[in-house]
Amino acid sequence: MTNIVRRGTGLPLVLVHGNGVDHRLLLDLDDVFDETGQWERIYFDLPGFGGTPALPGRGGLPDVADWLDDMVGSVIGHRPFAMIGSSLGGLLVRDLVGRRFPQCLGFALLAPVVDPVQGNRTLPEPSVVLEDDALLESLSATDAEAYCEVAVVRTRDNWERFRRTALPGIRAADPDAMRRLGELYELPEPPDERLDGFEQPVLIIAGRQDAVVGYQDQQNLSELFPHATCAVLDQAGHNVHLDQPQTVRELLRNWLRRMEP
């Protein structure tokens, strides 16, 4: 059974996490969406992550994309909706919007995958902006490894956000599901080719120090959308909303206002 967390009432806002984590990574932002009282937030755990069982069969990226389309169709039907995607979720969101173009009121992407092929990405050199040596020494070896894999701001506050929102999903991920996903980590066609003419509000946020998906490809992606805001945040890596929580919240508030009827 699919794990879905639903909060609030109003227009559906579907939130899609990335690879190796679960819905709790984005649940940290729920206070922003609750402020207007206009949105029902629908958080999915993707197959093999959090509380959702892995898909049978090959379980590649096309299968996950088809699964998400089926789930949105069953939960939302033909109602208008908006979407937010983080990392791989940003690629899945664009694929789904391409399938349900007329229904989508807008979408926001946090450190999104633009090209699933690692070798095609424009990436900065890995770097660390801030590091608290005492903090790292206090962590267990497994926690430190998970945290330092992508963290560029390694402070006590940042660790606490990571521990609360990212680490549970990392621990809950199904290794076999991740392996099968990694073996077929491409879509049959680039989703952005189906988004020509999308004129609803778009928000793209990238971290200047994100060495996983980068920030330049995200800037180029924003040029496809006439009503896109693109922000590249300094002192931020792949978990951009954990590194710069207040700035990301303000950008999300602006995006939500732009979708108001």
Order of alpha helices (4+ residues) and beta strands (2+ residues): beta-beta-alpha-alpha-beta-alpha-beta-alpha-beta-beta-alpha-alpha-beta-alpha-alpha-alpha-beta-alpha-beta-alpha-alpha
